[in-house]
Amino acid sequence: MREEVLASMAIDTVVLVPVWHEAAYLFSEQERAALAWTEEVSRVSETHASDATCAAAAAVFSENDLVDLTLTIAAMNAINRLGVSFRLKPRARADA
């Protein structure tokens, strides 16, 4: 998955993902919707996955793709929470 993402996006865009709000013009409508939905789902206790953001994502993703995106977000959040809970440190890839 990592390789697919990096192959499909310019590195200049990838490094701007953390500040995508400020660099929104560099991202497609679908990418902006995915980033906004990711923030909403990741911070669901604060955002309650707003109807507006859900509708924006549903407008540019098929139902199946939105389910897949949401499951991917949930999985990454679970992995991150496990890593934090068990004090795991990020590692470089072995083949890097």
Contacts in CASP RR format, 6 or more apart in sequence:
PFRMAT RR
TARGET T0000
AUTHOR 0000-0000-0000
METHOD contacts of the structure
MODEL  1
MREEVLASMAIDTVVLVPVWHEAAYLFSEQERAALAWTEEVSRVSETHAS
DATCAAAAAVFSENDLVDLTLTIAAMNAINRLGVSFRLKPRARADA
5 14 0 8 1.000
6 14 0 8 1.000
12 26 0 8 1.000
13 26 0 8 1.000
13 27 0 8 1.000
16 23 0 8 1.000
16 26 0 8 1.000
17 35 0 8 1.000
20 26 0 8 1.000
20 27 0 8 1.000
20 32 0 8 1.000
20 35 0 8 1.000
24 32 0 8 1.000
27 35 0 8 1.000
29 60 0 8 1.000
30 60 0 8 1.000
30 61 0 8 1.000
33 53 0 8 1.000
33 56 0 8 1.000
33 57 0 8 1.000
33 59 0 8 1.000
33 60 0 8 1.000
33 61 0 8 1.000
34 57 0 8 1.000
34 61 0 8 1.000
34 69 0 8 1.000
36 53 0 8 1.000
36 56 0 8 1.000
36 57 0 8 1.000
37 53 0 8 1.000
37 54 0 8 1.000
37 56 0 8 1.000
37 57 0 8 1.000
37 66 0 8 1.000
37 69 0 8 1.000
37 70 0 8 1.000
37 73 0 8 1.000
38 69 0 8 1.000
38 73 0 8 1.000
39 47 0 8 1.000
40 47 0 8 1.000
40 49 0 8 1.000
40 50 0 8 1.000
40 53 0 8 1.000
40 54 0 8 1.000
41 49 0 8 1.000
41 70 0 8 1.000
41 73 0 8 1.000
41 74 0 8 1.000
41 77 0 8 1.000
42 73 0 8 1.000
42 77 0 8 1.000
47 53 0 8 1.000
57 66 0 8 1.000
57 69 0 8 1.000
58 66 0 8 1.000
61 69 0 8 1.000
82 88 0 8 1.000
END
